[in-house]
Amino acid sequence: MAEDFVVSVIWLENYRFEARARDNVVYIDQRKEEGGEGRGFKPTELLLSALASCLMTNIVKILNFRKAKILEFSGTAKVEKRKFTLSIFIRAVRNGVEIDRSELEEILNAAMETCKISSMLREECEVLVELLSSEEVKKS
């Protein structure tokens, strides 16, 4: 069964927005040199964060399932010329032995297959936008 996700976004001022999901809040803004105040993530940075953390969360789930202990884990995500790159550094042990690169690559491939965000991007998720009138907003 597919999950439904809802995020509400409210304009605050200039290029600054507040996004809410459940009881969580994140602020979005543009850099100062782009007319914003730099007081929040840029939308692209949020997308990079979402994709990187989705993949990394799935890696943690797989390592936990395999009863491995994570020693170090970090990543850097970037987009250059419409190409997404995620560089991951991970050290984990199981039964006192460090997990080798080939097993970590297998885990990464499994994580990529189950990451909802990378799946949406790979499959070119359909984007629908509708403009609501004031009356329609009041009804919803």
Short mmCIF file of the C-alpha atoms (twelve columns), coordinates in Angstrom:
data_MODEL
# 
_entry.id   MODEL 
# 
loop_
_atom_site.group_PDB 
_atom_site.id 
_atom_site.type_symbol 
_atom_site.label_atom_id 
_atom_site.label_alt_id 
_atom_site.label_comp_id 
_atom_site.label_asym_id 
_atom_site.label_seq_id 
_atom_site.Cartn_x 
_atom_site.Cartn_y 
_atom_site.Cartn_z 
_atom_site.pdbx_PDB_model_num 
ATOM 1   C CA . MET A 1   0.000   0.000   0.000   1 
ATOM 2   C CA . ALA A 2   1.428   3.384   -1.022  1 
ATOM 3   C CA . GLU A 3   1.795   5.996   1.671   1 
ATOM 4   C CA . ASP A 4   0.405   9.477   1.270   1 
ATOM 5   C CA . PHE A 5   2.521   12.392  2.400   1 
ATOM 6   C CA . VAL A 6   1.360   15.958  2.928   1 
ATOM 7   C CA . VAL A 7   3.519   19.019  3.466   1 
ATOM 8   C CA . SER A 8   2.020   22.495  3.817   1 
ATOM 9   C CA . VAL A 9   4.078   25.479  2.668   1 
ATOM 10  C CA . ILE A 10  3.289   29.031  3.741   1 
ATOM 11  C CA . TRP A 11  4.893   32.193  2.363   1 
ATOM 12  C CA . LEU A 12  6.350   34.343  5.149   1 
ATOM 13  C CA . GLU A 13  8.014   37.239  3.312   1 
ATOM 14  C CA . ASN A 14  10.296  37.983  0.370   1 
ATOM 15  C CA . TYR A 15  11.651  34.520  -0.652  1 
ATOM 16  C CA . ARG A 16  11.114  32.951  2.771   1 
ATOM 17  C CA . PHE A 17  8.679   30.076  3.346   1 
ATOM 18  C CA . GLU A 18  7.774   27.739  6.163   1 
ATOM 19  C CA . ALA A 19  7.140   24.065  5.382   1 
ATOM 20  C CA . ARG A 20  5.309   21.849  7.882   1 
ATOM 21  C CA . ALA A 21  4.892   18.105  8.000   1 
ATOM 22  C CA . ARG A 22  3.278   16.498  11.019  1 
ATOM 23  C CA . ASP A 23  4.785   18.443  13.988  1 
ATOM 24  C CA . ASN A 24  7.972   19.436  12.136  1 
ATOM 25  C CA . VAL A 25  8.958   22.765  10.596  1 
ATOM 26  C CA . VAL A 26  11.688  23.689  8.130   1 
ATOM 27  C CA . TYR A 27  12.413  27.104  6.634   1 
ATOM 28  C CA . ILE A 28  13.138  27.747  2.989   1 
ATOM 29  C CA . ASP A 29  14.883  30.837  1.652   1 
ATOM 30  C CA . GLN A 30  17.231  31.958  -1.094  1 
ATOM 31  C CA . ARG A 31  20.851  32.996  -0.610  1 
ATOM 32  C CA . LYS A 32  21.499  36.675  0.063   1 
ATOM 33  C CA . GLU A 33  23.124  37.081  -3.356  1 
ATOM 34  C CA . GLU A 34  19.897  35.713  -4.893  1 
ATOM 35  C CA . GLY A 35  17.639  38.217  -3.136  1 
ATOM 36  C CA . GLY A 36  16.842  36.189  -0.020  1 
ATOM 37  C CA . GLU A 37  18.077  36.451  3.531   1 
ATOM 38  C CA . GLY A 38  19.833  33.074  3.627   1 
ATOM 39  C CA . ARG A 39  17.702  32.036  6.629   1 
ATOM 40  C CA . GLY A 40  16.763  28.573  5.437   1 
ATOM 41  C CA . PHE A 41  17.448  25.807  2.979   1 
ATOM 42  C CA . LYS A 42  17.132  26.472  -0.724  1 
ATOM 43  C CA . PRO A 43  14.556  24.150  -2.329  1 
ATOM 44  C CA . THR A 44  17.300  22.303  -4.216  1 
ATOM 45  C CA . GLU A 45  19.167  21.736  -0.957  1 
ATOM 46  C CA . LEU A 46  16.025  20.222  0.555   1 
ATOM 47  C CA . LEU A 47  15.681  17.868  -2.399  1 
ATOM 48  C CA . LEU A 48  19.325  16.828  -2.073  1 
ATOM 49  C CA . SER A 49  18.832  16.333  1.672   1 
ATOM 50  C CA . ALA A 50  15.716  14.250  1.101   1 
ATOM 51  C CA . LEU A 51  17.352  11.986  -1.462  1 
ATOM 52  C CA . ALA A 52  20.571  11.524  0.512   1 
ATOM 53  C CA . SER A 53  18.811  10.881  3.815   1 
ATOM 54  C CA . CYS A 54  16.321  8.475   2.191   1 
ATOM 55  C CA . LEU A 55  19.156  6.359   0.789   1 
ATOM 56  C CA . MET A 56  21.163  6.606   4.002   1 
ATOM 57  C CA . THR A 57  18.138  5.683   6.127   1 
ATOM 58  C CA . ASN A 58  17.638  2.567   4.024   1 
ATOM 59  C CA . ILE A 59  21.317  1.666   4.470   1 
ATOM 60  C CA . VAL A 60  20.873  1.935   8.250   1 
ATOM 61  C CA . LYS A 61  17.788  -0.320  8.072   1 
ATOM 62  C CA . ILE A 62  19.697  -2.954  6.092   1 
ATOM 63  C CA . LEU A 63  22.706  -2.802  8.429   1 
ATOM 64  C CA . ASN A 64  20.396  -3.137  11.442  1 
ATOM 65  C CA . PHE A 65  18.689  -6.123  9.813   1 
ATOM 66  C CA . ARG A 66  22.120  -7.703  9.274   1 
ATOM 67  C CA . LYS A 67  22.959  -6.998  12.931  1 
ATOM 68  C CA . ALA A 68  25.874  -4.746  12.033  1 
ATOM 69  C CA . LYS A 69  27.165  -1.885  14.152  1 
ATOM 70  C CA . ILE A 70  27.843  1.434   12.418  1 
ATOM 71  C CA . LEU A 71  31.161  2.998   13.389  1 
ATOM 72  C CA . GLU A 72  31.109  6.009   11.039  1 
ATOM 73  C CA . PHE A 73  28.596  7.156   8.432   1 
ATOM 74  C CA . SER A 74  28.402  10.392  6.455   1 
ATOM 75  C CA . GLY A 75  27.486  11.607  3.017   1 
ATOM 76  C CA . THR A 76  27.728  14.600  0.716   1 
ATOM 77  C CA . ALA A 77  25.103  15.212  -1.956  1 
ATOM 78  C CA . LYS A 78  25.481  17.542  -4.929  1 
ATOM 79  C CA . VAL A 79  23.923  18.320  -8.281  1 
ATOM 80  C CA . GLU A 80  26.057  19.468  -11.174 1 
ATOM 81  C CA . LYS A 81  24.720  19.763  -14.723 1 
ATOM 82  C CA . ARG A 82  21.536  17.819  -13.872 1 
ATOM 83  C CA . LYS A 83  23.533  14.920  -12.447 1 
ATOM 84  C CA . PHE A 84  23.025  13.866  -8.817  1 
ATOM 85  C CA . THR A 85  26.052  12.554  -6.961  1 
ATOM 86  C CA . LEU A 86  25.990  11.166  -3.434  1 
ATOM 87  C CA . SER A 87  29.359  10.344  -1.915  1 
ATOM 88  C CA . ILE A 88  29.026  8.050   1.086   1 
ATOM 89  C CA . PHE A 89  31.610  7.061   3.666   1 
ATOM 90  C CA . ILE A 90  30.660  4.164   5.903   1 
ATOM 91  C CA . ARG A 91  32.414  1.861   8.310   1 
ATOM 92  C CA . ALA A 92  30.449  -0.911  9.976   1 
ATOM 93  C CA . VAL A 93  31.284  -4.121  11.799  1 
ATOM 94  C CA . ARG A 94  29.462  -7.380  12.288  1 
ATOM 95  C CA . ASN A 95  30.675  -10.010 14.736  1 
ATOM 96  C CA . GLY A 96  33.795  -7.918  15.361  1 
ATOM 97  C CA . VAL A 97  34.818  -7.855  11.676  1 
ATOM 98  C CA . GLU A 98  34.628  -4.752  9.493   1 
ATOM 99  C CA . ILE A 99  32.201  -5.143  6.580   1 
ATOM 100 C CA . ASP A 100 34.106  -5.091  3.272   1 
ATOM 101 C CA . ARG A 101 33.513  -2.831  0.290   1 
ATOM 102 C CA . SER A 102 31.752  -5.474  -1.839  1 
ATOM 103 C CA . GLU A 103 29.120  -6.099  0.839   1 
ATOM 104 C CA . LEU A 104 28.690  -2.346  1.380   1 
ATOM 105 C CA . GLU A 105 28.122  -1.931  -2.378  1 
ATOM 106 C CA . GLU A 106 25.491  -4.703  -2.229  1 
ATOM 107 C CA . ILE A 107 23.812  -2.895  0.680   1 
ATOM 108 C CA . LEU A 108 23.902  0.413   -1.229  1 
ATOM 109 C CA . ASN A 109 22.276  -1.198  -4.292  1 
ATOM 110 C CA . ALA A 110 19.524  -2.660  -2.115  1 
ATOM 111 C CA . ALA A 111 18.997  0.738   -0.465  1 
ATOM 112 C CA . MET A 112 18.697  2.422   -3.871  1 
ATOM 113 C CA . GLU A 113 16.028  -0.089  -4.915  1 
ATOM 114 C CA . THR A 114 13.900  0.641   -1.845  1 
ATOM 115 C CA . CYS A 115 14.397  4.434   -1.609  1 
ATOM 116 C CA . LYS A 116 11.047  6.026   -2.470  1 
ATOM 117 C CA . ILE A 117 12.583  9.346   -3.460  1 
ATOM 118 C CA . SER A 118 15.179  7.913   -5.835  1 
ATOM 119 C CA . SER A 119 12.444  5.713   -7.329  1 
ATOM 120 C CA . MET A 120 10.253  8.764   -7.966  1 
ATOM 121 C CA . LEU A 121 13.117  10.632  -9.596  1 
ATOM 122 C CA . ARG A 122 14.217  7.654   -11.707 1 
ATOM 123 C CA . GLU A 123 10.683  7.089   -12.929 1 
ATOM 124 C CA . GLU A 124 10.207  10.793  -13.658 1 
ATOM 125 C CA . CYS A 125 7.403   11.410  -11.208 1 
ATOM 126 C CA . GLU A 126 4.422   13.247  -12.661 1 
ATOM 127 C CA . VAL A 127 4.103   16.785  -11.315 1 
ATOM 128 C CA . LEU A 128 0.607   18.281  -11.204 1 
ATOM 129 C CA . VAL A 129 -0.005  21.853  -10.078 1 
ATOM 130 C CA . GLU A 130 -3.442  23.400  -9.610  1 
ATOM 131 C CA . LEU A 131 -4.241  26.986  -8.848  1 
ATOM 132 C CA . LEU A 132 -6.957  27.482  -6.237  1 
ATOM 133 C CA . SER A 133 -9.186  30.512  -5.778  1 
ATOM 134 C CA . SER A 134 -9.804  32.038  -2.355  1 
ATOM 135 C CA . GLU A 135 -13.195 30.302  -2.218  1 
ATOM 136 C CA . GLU A 136 -11.678 26.893  -2.971  1 
ATOM 137 C CA . VAL A 137 -9.075  27.370  -0.235  1 
ATOM 138 C CA . LYS A 138 -11.805 28.243  2.289   1 
ATOM 139 C CA . LYS A 139 -13.674 25.010  1.412   1 
ATOM 140 C CA . SER A 140 -10.645 22.766  1.898   1 
# 
